[in-house]
Amino acid sequence: MPPPTDEIRTWTRQLPDKTTYTISTDPSLIQLDAINAAFATDMIYWAGPLPLSILKRCIEQSLCFGLYVHGEEEDKSKDQNIQVVQNTSSSPATSSRTGRTAMVGLARLVTDYTTFAYLTDVYVLPHHQGRGLGRWLMACLDEVLVSWPALRRCLLLTRDEAAVRMYGTAIGARELVSASSSSSTTQEDDDGAGERKGKGGGGLFILERRGPGIGFTG
């Protein structure tokens, strides 16, 4: 189901180099072509591009945290094959200087907006990495999870030990099943597609971020 109106939030940050980024859960800002362009790269080892009608349904049935860069990065974004669109609305994700934004990252929650969430499709495009944007993306996501008093758990899967540490620090996620207990080096990844394009590790970490609504500790 699409996010309720009260789940639509926006955060903006300006870096020391004056580059301005916005994170928003507003579904109207999502750029499907930009997501598919990212899914087509080796960086996204767990997925591939989808027909736009299917991708649209996938996005509409999730709470999506889109990461956008304002017009200052327009030319660099084009070099990275990122879709840049003209946005004439008054949205906070629109650059007041150029009226353009580019979608450069995503985190997607499959959720009932109350008790459960599954985190997937987390990425920041390479040109924008190393700026703390991934941790900021997780901090914004965690801010939303904290606001759900009946949340039992948020689950996520990863093959990357560095990601395990990052999710532990950023959102308090802890291991339920680790790569060391995996019986195969071709374990399925977070979308059940197995190894793709040679990326990812050989095992699978299943992580849980618990919420106050959990009713048992087993």
C-alpha positions in Angstrom: 0.0 0.0 0.0 1.2 3.6 -0.6 2.4 5.6 2.4 -0.2 7.4 4.5 -0.1 11.1 4.2 1.4 11.4 7.7 4.4 9.2 6.6 5.6 11.7 4.0 8.7 13.5 5.4 11.5 15.5 4.0 15.1 16.2 5.2 17.6 18.5 3.6 21.4 18.8 4.2 24.0 21.1 2.7 27.6 19.9 2.6 30.6 22.1 3.2 31.1 22.3 -0.6 27.6 23.8 -0.8 26.1 20.7 -2.5 22.6 20.3 -1.2 20.9 16.9 -0.8 17.3 16.0 0.1 15.9 12.8 1.4 12.1 12.5 1.0 9.4 9.8 1.3 7.2 11.8 -1.1 6.3 9.2 -3.8 5.7 11.9 -6.3 9.4 12.7 -6.4 10.5 9.2 -7.3 12.3 8.9 -10.7 11.7 5.4 -12.0 14.2 5.7 -14.9 16.9 6.7 -12.4 16.1 3.6 -10.2 16.2 1.3 -13.3 19.5 2.9 -14.4 21.0 2.1 -11.0 19.5 -1.5 -11.1 21.3 -2.0 -14.4 24.8 -1.4 -12.9 27.1 -3.9 -11.2 26.7 -2.0 -8.0 23.2 -3.5 -7.6 24.1 -7.1 -7.5 20.8 -8.3 -6.1 18.5 -6.9 -8.8 18.1 -5.9 -12.4 16.0 -3.4 -14.3 12.3 -4.0 -14.3 9.5 -3.0 -16.8 8.4 0.4 -15.7 4.8 -0.7 -15.0 6.2 -3.4 -12.6 8.7 -1.1 -11.0 6.0 1.5 -10.5 3.9 -1.0 -8.7 6.8 -2.1 -6.6 7.6 1.5 -5.6 3.9 2.4 -4.9 3.6 -0.6 -2.5 6.6 0.6 -0.4 7.7 3.4 1.7 10.6 4.8 -0.3 13.3 7.1 1.0 14.6 8.8 -2.1 18.0 10.6 -2.0 18.1 13.7 -4.4 20.9 16.1 -5.3 20.0 19.7 -6.2 20.9 21.5 -9.3 24.6 22.1 -8.4 25.4 18.5 -9.3 23.3 18.4 -12.5 26.3 18.1 -14.9 28.1 15.5 -12.8 24.8 13.5 -12.5 24.5 13.4 -16.3 28.0 11.9 -16.5 26.8 9.1 -14.2 23.8 8.3 -16.5 21.4 9.6 -13.9 18.0 10.8 -15.0 17.7 14.6 -14.4 14.2 16.0 -14.6 12.7 19.4 -14.7 10.6 20.0 -11.6 8.5 23.0 -11.5 6.7 22.3 -8.2 7.5 24.0 -4.9 8.7 20.7 -3.4 11.6 20.9 -0.9 13.5 18.6 -3.2 13.6 21.2 -5.9 16.7 23.4 -6.3 15.7 27.1 -5.9 18.6 28.0 -8.2 18.0 25.7 -11.2 14.7 23.9 -10.6 16.4 20.5 -11.2 17.0 17.5 -9.1 18.6 14.1 -9.7 17.8 10.9 -7.8 21.0 9.4 -6.6 20.0 7.0 -3.9 17.2 4.9 -2.4 16.1 2.9 0.6 12.9 0.9 0.3 10.7 -0.4 3.1 8.1 -3.0 2.4 5.9 -2.4 5.4 2.4 -2.3 7.0 3.4 1.1 8.5 2.7 -0.3 12.0 4.3 -3.5 13.1 6.7 -4.8 10.4 9.1 -3.5 7.8 11.5 -5.2 5.4 14.4 -3.1 4.2 15.8 -3.6 0.7 17.2 -1.8 -2.4 19.5 0.5 -0.4 22.1 2.3 -2.5 23.9 5.6 -3.1 25.4 6.1 -6.5 29.2 5.9 -6.6 29.8 9.5 -7.4 28.0 10.5 -4.3 29.5 8.0 -1.9 32.0 9.0 0.8 29.9 12.0 1.9 28.1 10.3 4.8 24.9 10.1 2.7 24.3 6.4 3.4 24.4 6.9 7.1 22.2 9.9 6.8 19.7 7.9 4.8 19.7 5.3 7.5 19.3 7.9 10.2 16.2 9.3 8.4 14.8 5.8 8.1 15.4 5.1 11.7 13.7 8.3 12.7 10.5 7.0 11.0 10.9 3.5 12.6 11.2 5.1 16.0 7.9 6.9 15.5 6.0 3.6 15.1 5.2 2.6 18.7 3.8 -0.8 17.7 6.8 -1.8 15.5 7.9 -5.3 16.2 10.8 -5.7 13.9 12.5 -4.4 10.8 14.4 -7.2 8.9 17.1 -6.8 6.2 19.5 -9.1 4.4 23.1 -8.5 3.3 26.2 -10.3 2.2 28.6 -7.5 3.2 30.2 -7.6 6.7 30.9 -3.9 6.5 27.2 -3.3 5.9 26.4 -5.5 8.9 28.5 -3.1 11.0 27.0 0.0 9.4 23.4 -1.2 10.0 24.3 -2.1 13.5 25.5 1.4 14.2 23.0 3.3 12.2 19.7 1.6 13.0 20.6 -0.9 15.8 20.2 -3.9 13.6 21.6 -7.2 15.0 22.3 -10.6 13.4 19.7 -13.3 13.5 21.5 -15.5 11.0 25.1 -15.0 9.9 27.1 -15.9 6.9 29.1 -18.3 8.9 26.0 -20.5 9.4 25.2 -20.5 5.7 25.5 -23.9 4.1 26.2 -22.7 0.6 28.3 -20.1 -1.1 25.4 -19.4 -3.5 22.9 -18.4 -0.9 20.0 -16.3 -2.2 20.4 -12.6 -1.7 17.8 -10.2 -0.3 15.5 -10.5 -3.3 15.8 -14.2 -3.7 17.7 -14.1 -7.0 21.0 -15.6 -5.9 24.4 -14.3 -7.1 24.1 -11.6 -9.8 26.9 -10.1 -11.9 29.6 -11.6 -9.7 28.9 -9.2 -6.8 28.2 -9.8 -3.2 29.8 -12.2 -0.8 29.4 -16.0 -0.4 27.0 -16.0 2.6 24.0 -14.2 3.9 23.5 -12.1 7.0 19.9 -11.8 8.3 19.6 -8.7 10.5 16.8 -7.6 12.8 16.1 -4.1 14.2 13.6 -4.6 17.0 10.9 -2.2 18.0 8.9 -1.6 21.2 6.0 -3.7 19.9 7.8 -7.0 19.9 5.9 -9.5 22.1 8.6 -12.2 22.6 12.4 -12.5 22.9 12.9 -15.9 21.4 
